[in-house]
Amino acid sequence: MQWFSLTLMIVLPPNSQVEALRFTNNGIKMFWPDPFANVPHLKKLSFAQNDLIDFSPDLFTNIEGLEELDLSDNKFNRFNPLNFKKLQQLKRLYLQGNVFNNFPLEALKSKMLEELDIGRNNITDLMLPNEHKVLSGLKRLHLYGNRIKSILKDSFPENNNLEFIDLSNNAIENIEEGSFLTCTNLRELDVSQNNITFVFSLPPTVQIMKLRGNTMYNWPRFPSGIKYIDLSYNRLSDLYDEAAVNFDNLEVLNIAGNQIAKVDINNKLQKLYFLDLSYNNINDIPKSLSSQLLPNLSDLRLDGNPLKTIYFKNILAINRLYMTDLKSLEVVDEKAFSNVLGQSTGELLETPCFSLYLSKCPSLREIKVGAFDGTSLCMLDVSENKLKHISQNLTDWSTVVEGVNLQHNPWTCSCELQWVLNELIPRMYKTRTTNLLVELRCESPREIKGTRLIHWYNRSDDFLCSEDYRDTGAPYPSTMQSTESILTPWQIRLLEIIGCCIIVILVIAIVVACTVRRKSLREKRRRQAKEDLKNESVKAHIQALNRS
């Protein structure tokens, strides 16, 4: 019952089958007594996004088996300790987006509670008492978007079972040493978007650590079982000390947005499949980026670094390579990507390929032939650069089956670009990647500036190489042919659906017309029969008169 503008919750009619009810996005402020007494098997209940300030304990009469309650985005600032007394089976409680100033311990009555979300409130202090038995069963705690400034040694009770803690988007500056060590089951900790500067200890069970958007100058001490590290947008200037860490289980490493200039890795990262080095101070492709040290790397990001040249010195097998927003890059030289290969899929007849995103480089004006010698591309994105020409011999375009994005470049539409019309565009129609042709336009000659390249698609002659085109710089109106419009796969599917609907409507119209016609014929025959019968009667009457 969403968006019904309800303001009063009345008693619901009897229904023993209902297990979930949602009254979100209304304006509910008040309740009738025992509104859910007739739905005893209710398991999930949501009053999210209403105007609730308070409620009485009889709200939950006869639904003691409730397991999930969502009271998010209301106006609660405290609870009556008796409000949740009947909810002893509650497992998930969502209170985010209210106006709590303190941790609502009075709401924690269920010993079965596993997940509590009190994000986006006004909580400033975090102190969970040891004597509160309900907290011993809590596994997931969301405290994001509050005003917490410090995490103390006593913030979390001993012998807790917390596996996930989200403290992101607070104002945390200080984390006392040992604050999280009481969380002996902790698997994931998120303290992103705070003001944390100093390192702190982590329980040995932590596998996922998110520290994005802080002010850390040094690497924290990660446990040996760590799998996911996000230290992006901090103030790191060096890579981690290999002698002090054990990253044998590390799968994801994001250190984008720091001040790292050198990436020297000597110890193999066997399980790493995602590495983000974007927006650092790297001015040369590191030698460490090799399959010998990173054997399972799938995604590599080098966006926004001050790279003037590109050359991968060692063999690197990956699936996706991102090198966007390289402001200092002007030319991609021969052999630049010759050592970059696609990750093998294990199929003997398949040539491994990788996808390259080399877009939004404001100074990139040339990609030399030979830049991709010895390698194979699945997808190439060179959009939003300063390219005027691209060679037909740059790569084997038949293998680039996932599309070629050439949009938003100042292309010179001359005979050198005719191969794009003859070879590349037809293939993109076959692979349904025509959405990458929408903004493929000519910048010169001046007479055709802004014209889409597919304007000359499907011509029988090589028009960009013709005498007419060279003489005038633009096509004669009499020689123009209508070209196939660019349609995305979604538009093609929509047209197919519309076509099917039209056919169905036509069939229905024909059936209706036939039915109406048959009915009309039957009515006509019926009238004709009556007329004939009447005529026979008149004829018989006349004959009788004649005989008399």
Stockholm file with secondary structure:
# STOCKHOLM 1.0

chainA/1-548         MQWFSLTLMIVLPPNSQVEALRFTNNGIKMFWPDPFANVPHLKKLSFAQNDLIDFSPDLFTNIEGLEELDLSDNKFNRFNPLNFKKLQQLKRLYLQGNVFNNFPLEALKSKMLEELDIGRNNITDLMLPNEHKVLSGLKRLHLYGNRIKSILKDSFPENNNLEFIDLSNNAIENIEEGSFLTCTNLRELDVSQNNITFVFSLPPTVQIMKLRGNTMYNWPRFPSGIKYIDLSYNRLSDLYDEAAVNFDNLEVLNIAGNQIAKVDINNKLQKLYFLDLSYNNINDIPKSLSSQLLPNLSDLRLDGNPLKTIYFKNILAINRLYMTDLKSLEVVDEKAFSNVLGQSTGELLETPCFSLYLSKCPSLREIKVGAFDGTSLCMLDVSENKLKHISQNLTDWSTVVEGVNLQHNPWTCSCELQWVLNELIPRMYKTRTTNLLVELRCESPREIKGTRLIHWYNRSDDFLCSEDYRDTGAPYPSTMQSTESILTPWQIRLLEIIGCCIIVILVIAIVVACTVRRKSLREKRRRQAKEDLKNESVKAHIQALNRS
#=GR chainA/1-548 SS CCSSCCCEECCCCCCSSCCEEECCSSCCCEECSSTTTTCTTCCEEECCSSCCCCCCGGGGTTCTTCCEEECCSSCCSCCCTTTTTTCTTCCEEECTTSCCSSCCGGGCCCTTCCEEECCSSCCCCCCCCTTCGGGGGCCEEECTTSCCCEECTTSSCTTCCCCEEECCSSCCCEECTTTTTTCTTCCEEECCSSCCCSCCCCCTTCCEEECTTSCCCSCCCCCTTCCEEECCSSCCCSCCCGGGCCCTTCCEEECTTSCCCCCCCCSCCTTCCEEECCSSCCCSCCTTCSTTTCTTCCEEECTTCCCSCCCCCSCEEESEEECCCCTTCCEECTTTTTTEEECCCSCTTCCCCEEEECCCCTTCCEECTTTTTTCCEEEEECCSSCCCCCCTTSSCGGGCTTCEECCSSCEECSGGGHHIIIIIHHHHHHTTCGGGGTTCBEEESGGGTTCBGGGGTTCSSCGGGSHHHHHHSSCCGGGCCCCCCCCCHHHHHHHHHHHHHHHHHHHHHHHHHHHHHHHHHHHHHHHHHHHHHHHHHHHHHHHHHHHC
#=GC SS_cons         CCSSCCCEECCCCCCSSCCEEECCSSCCCEECSSTTTTCTTCCEEECCSSCCCCCCGGGGTTCTTCCEEECCSSCCSCCCTTTTTTCTTCCEEECTTSCCSSCCGGGCCCTTCCEEECCSSCCCCCCCCTTCGGGGGCCEEECTTSCCCEECTTSSCTTCCCCEEECCSSCCCEECTTTTTTCTTCCEEECCSSCCCSCCCCCTTCCEEECTTSCCCSCCCCCTTCCEEECCSSCCCSCCCGGGCCCTTCCEEECTTSCCCCCCCCSCCTTCCEEECCSSCCCSCCTTCSTTTCTTCCEEECTTCCCSCCCCCSCEEESEEECCCCTTCCEECTTTTTTEEECCCSCTTCCCCEEEECCCCTTCCEECTTTTTTCCEEEEECCSSCCCCCCTTSSCGGGCTTCEECCSSCEECSGGGHHIIIIIHHHHHHTTCGGGGTTCBEEESGGGTTCBGGGGTTCSSCGGGSHHHHHHSSCCGGGCCCCCCCCCHHHHHHHHHHHHHHHHHHHHHHHHHHHHHHHHHHHHHHHHHHHHHHHHHHHHHHHHHHHC
//
